Amino acid sequence: MSDLSFFDPPIEIAAESPRLEVIASRLRASGMRPYPASAPIDFSAPDPLLIDIGTATRSTLEALSRAAMVQVHRPVVLLDTSSAHLPNSGETIILRHDQHLAALKARLTALARRASRLREAEIRRDTASVLGVRIPAADLNAVPSLLYIGEGSPLFLSLQGPLKRRGVDVTAAISLDTARRYMADRRFAAALVDLDSFSAADSMIYQRIAEDSGLGALPIIALTHPDQPLNDRQNTIIALATEVVDATGRMANIISQVEIVCRRLVAFAPVMPQPSETSVLTDDTTRLFNRRFMETHIARQMEVSTQRAEPLCVLTFRLDAFLAGTVPAQQEFADVIRCQIRDTDCPALLAPGTFAISLPATPFRGGVRLADRISDFSAAHASITGTGFGWRVVERRAYHSPQTLLSAGLSGTLLRARLAA
């Protein structure tokens, strides 16, 4: 059988033997590809860096402190089994036990998701500015709402009152169907998910969230319990999360951290078109971005993709001719897209009945999964089913321009929804 470990995410390790071999063995077992750190360490490299505090040299810690001072944005993991004072860095994951290395892959995925969200928010505002539209700053007095999801979790009552006094509203949902009903009526800043509720193998909420991304575009704040071993279900939820909060220790600290990440999610959410926004950015029929915005924006996404050596995909949907000419069908399909994409995915109407979604930091297989999810949701909840539309996924290549990348999504035969299932 072929060795597929090359496709595991790489991570650089700054540690001395025998700790280097112990850490590397645990990381390989969890699906990562560790390699020894270079000397000196390059803090501008894209791969995550794990530093074992117990064996790290003084020069390594000093270099880490200097990198934090100038805000070098490299994912850093500090493994400290002695509870020593650690250098502060904005993108640091702190692990206190060797057994926590099993969850590191999921934690790094969550960190990458947060970084992607912040980059997308920044370049959307830049694109709007280029087109002559100034996006207003975040309202510091806004009252963010959280949707709490946890099966029998004791944390809800402990969090609800104190967060409400801090100006953060928390609503509990005991099932995913209840959560969807709430989401249809109200706009939430994020879903607050207690991982302790997903320890049971028969957790139905976990299955729905993990298998069909039942929360759609809603960001997830995962409440973790580092002193307890995590199972595969809990690691999956962490990987789907946008933010991770340690739910151990003093309740006041947990509440403060939840409030911070909640307000950060509101302040740095990628802008989405609203009915009141100027038509320079949006399509009047569907309230998605228009072709002019997409062509300008995808050029900036391609620049980021090149700089960070990340994939970029475009997913195209095209309604059949008899549906493309009707406004209700276009509006209904736009609503389906809007509720199924992540907030970093950028949807636009290129032409009547032709929709495109740019997917930053997403390879071809990720675009296919999203197409399947939209097709399945449309079949279950919308009237546009069967052969009502076709789709195509194109991953960006070096020879693509913004125009050719978008055009490639419309060339050739489009797959039908029933064939994608």
Number of C-alpha atoms within 10 A of each C-alpha: 3 4 6 7 12 9 10 14 16 20 22 21 22 22 24 15 9 9 14 19 15 12 21 21 14 17 20 17 12 16 16 21 18 23 14 16 18 10 8 9 16 13 19 11 14 14 14 17 25 24 23 21 21 14 15 13 14 10 11 17 15 12 15 19 16 15 17 19 12 9 12 16 17 20 23 22 23 18 23 19 13 10 11 10 8 13 13 11 20 13 18 18 17 16 20 16 14 13 16 17 21 21 22 22 22 21 24 19 18 23 22 19 19 20 16 16 22 18 16 25 19 15 18 23 18 17 21 18 12 13 14 11 15 12 13 8 8 13 10 9 7 12 15 19 22 25 24 24 26 22 21 11 16 12 15 17 11 12 17 18 13 16 19 14 9 12 14 20 18 21 16 19 18 14 15 18 13 13 19 15 11 16 16 10 8 10 13 19 24 25 25 26 24 25 24 21 17 23 15 13 11 9 13 13 18 26 16 15 16 16 9 17 18 21 21 18 17 22 24 27 28 27 22 20 16 16 13 10 12 20 15 14 17 24 19 19 23 28 24 21 27 26 24 23 17 15 22 13 9 8 14 13 13 17 18 14 15 25 18 11 18 24 21 14 22 19 17 16 19 21 18 18 19 13 13 8 14 12 14 15 24 24 21 15 14 22 23 26 25 23 20 16 21 25 18 17 22 25 16 18 21 23 11 19 17 14 9 12 11 14 18 23 27 27 25 27 26 25 21 15 12 10 17 18 13 12 13 13 20 22 16 16 21 20 16 18 27 20 18 22 22 18 20 24 21 24 27 27 28 22 13 17 23 19 26 28 24 25 25 23 20 17 18 17 12 15 23 18 14 21 26 19 22 22 27 18 18 21 15 11 10 15 12 21 17 14 13 18 23 22 24 22 26 21 20 22 13 7 7 14 15 17 13 12 21 25 14 17 23 21 9 8 10 16 17 19 22 16 11 15 11
